[in-house]
Amino acid sequence: MTQKDITFVADFLTEHFNEAPELYNRKGKYFNVERVGQYLKDEDDDLVSPPNTEGNQWFNFLKNSTHLKESPLLFPYYPEKSLHFVKRQMEGVIDQCLQKPADVIGKSVHQAVCMSLYKTSQSEDSTPQLFKLPFLWNDKTSNVHYVLFTILENCISKIYILRRHTDTSRSVSNGILAVEFGNLLNNSINESSDSRCYSCLDAHFYDDETVTVVLKESVEQEGKERVLAQLPLS
């Protein structure tokens, strides 16, 4: 250790572990605790060494502001409490704030339509994840919601497009349809191959009229093709 290291340790011990007679009546608190650790204790007791807020610019600003002094928008400060105590207080306030919107939103949601996409076995343990790539898009011009997704298993070369009107009382034509890529790209990738099949790695709406898809060659071999395609929604 260098002399500088020894000085740091000595200064730390001198500052934080001097005997504190005023603390003798407190259970187990015969010495000043390290000032950072006291904030992390999960207890409701007051801090042994509360911070000195004298000269703090934020507190001075609040004291001198008539509008902010008693503002309900500012979370109250507890200078004698640990961060765990403040955390519990804040969680309680946040839960209270979110409860009313959750009740209102929950009561306003209802099922508009039910579609059977696939069937699985009764055993939940053996049921694979078949629903993939759900991507949502809202066309504000025509007031239509879109959902892009794929279903793994026998339909890896298909991408499904579900659309619903934002007004649940109205319907749209072709509420759900599938686009199959299959061998359609052979002419543009390799004209000599008749066996290439492509599956969808990802799909997003580029804009209200265009869907961008990332395709890969399904054959397991080195140097598989990757295709970035933009398809008109029409």
N, C-alpha and C positions, 0 to 999 in steps of 0.2 A: 504494500500500500504506500502511496505517496503521502507526504505531509499534508497535501491539500485534501486527500480523502479522509485522513484522520481528523482534520479540522472540521470537515462537513459533519462527520459522525458526532464529534464532541458538541458542535453547535446544536445539532438536532436533539441530543440528549439533554443539553442544558435548557433548551427552550420548552421541550414537551414533557420532561419527566422530573421537573423540580417538584419538591414536596409542596402540596397545596393544602394547608390547614383548614381552609374554608370548605374543603370537600370531605373532611374526615367523617362528618355525620351522614354522608351518603354511602350507601351500601357498595363496598368494593371499589369506590372511586377515590383512592388516596393519591393518585397522580393525575396530572393532565394527560388526556389521551391524545393520540396523534390526530391532528385536526381534520385530516381528510377522512380517515376511517370512521369517525363518529357520524358522518352523514350517511354512511352506508348500512348502519345497524338497523335491522328491521324491528323497531320498537317505538313505542309512543312517548317514551321519556324525553324530557328536554335535553338539549345538547349540553355537554359538559363545558365546552368552550364555544359559545355562540359567536358568530362572526361580528366584527365591528363594522357597522354600516355608516359610520361617521365619514362624511365627505363623499359618499357614493353618489355619483351624478344622477343615476336613475331615481333614487329615493328623493334627492333634492328636487328633481324635476317634478315628481308627483306631488310633493308637499306644496310646491309653489303653483300648482295648476288646480284651479277651482273646479274645472270640469272633470279632470281625471281622478281627483282625490278620492271621490266616493263612487267612481264609475263601476257599475255591475259587470262591465265587460272585462275588467282586469281581474285576473285570478289573485286572490288574497295571498299575502306573503306571511310565512310563519318562520321568523328568524330563530326561534328556539327549537325547531323540529328538524328531524332528519329527512333525507330525500325520500325514504320509504313512506313516511307519514304523508308528505306532500303528494307522492304518487297515488296513494290510496284516496286522498281527498279529490284529486283531479279525476281519477277514474270514476268516482261517484258522480261528479258533476257531468262528465261526458256521457255516462250511462243514462242519466236523467234527461240530458238534451236529446239523446237519440231515441228514447223510448216512445215519445209521442209520434215522431215521423214514422217509426217502424209500425206502430199500431195503425196509423192512417193509411200508409202504403199497403200494408198487409191486407187490410179490409177492402181496398180498392182493386186488388188483383184477382182476376178470375180467368178460368180456362176458356179460350175462344174456340179452339179446335183440337182434336186428338187424332194423330196419325200413327199407324203402326209401321215402323221402319224395318224391324227385324225381330226375330224370336231367338231366345237363348235357352240353354238348359235350366232346369229348376235349381241346380246347385250353384250357389253364388261363388263358391270357391273356384269352380272350374270355368266360370264365365269370363271370357276374354274381353278386353276393351275394344269394342267394335266401332264406336263413334269417335271420329277424329277430325281435327282441323275446323272446329266450329268458328266461323268468322262472321261477324255481324256488320251490316251496312244499312244505313237509312238514307233513302232517296227522298230528300225533302221536296223536290220539285213535283214528284208524282205521289208523295205520301205513301211510300211502300217500304216495308222492312224486308231485307234479304238475309238469309242465313246460308253460308257455303259450308259444306262438310263432305267427308268421305266415310264410307262404311268398309272397314277392313274385312277380309275373308275372301269372298268370291267376287267382290266388286272393286278391286284395287284400281282398275282402269277407269272407274267412273267418278265423277264429281257431282254431287247433288246440290241443287239450288232450290231453296224453299223461299217463297215470298208471300207476304201477307200485307194487306192494307192496314195502315195505322188506325183507321176507323174500323173496329172489329165488326161493325154491322154490315160492312161492305166486303165483297170478295173480289179476287182477281183471277184472271184466266191462268190455267196451268200453275196452280198453287205450288206444286212441287214437280221438278223434272230432273232427269239425269243426263249428263253429257259424258259420252264414252269416247276415250281417245284411241284405245286399241292400236291399230296399224295405220291410222290415218296419216301419220307423219313420215311414213317410209319414203315417199317420193322426195321429200326435202332433206332427209338425213342420209339415206343409203338406198339408192334405187335398186341395187342388186339383191337386197334382202327382203324376203317376204315374211319373216318370222318375228320381226321386232314388235314388241308390245310395250306400251308406256303406262306408268302409274303416276299418280299425282303426289308430289312431295309436299306442296303447299299451294294455297290459293287465297288471294285477296282481291277485293274490289280496287281497281285503279281509279275509277271515277264512276259516276252514275251509269255509264254506258259500256264500261269495259271491265273485264275480269282478267287479272294476271295470274298465271299458273306456272309452277315449276314442275317439270316432268322428268322422270328418270326411266331409263330402259330397265325393264323388269328382269331380263336375263342376267343371271349371276355370272359375270365375267369381268375381266379387267378392262378398263377403258370404257365403262358404260357411258352412254350419251346422257347429257343433261340439256334440257330444252327450256328456255324461258319464252313463254307464249302469251300474247295478249289476245283475248277473244272478245269480240263484240257481243254484248248481252243479247242483242236481237237475234 
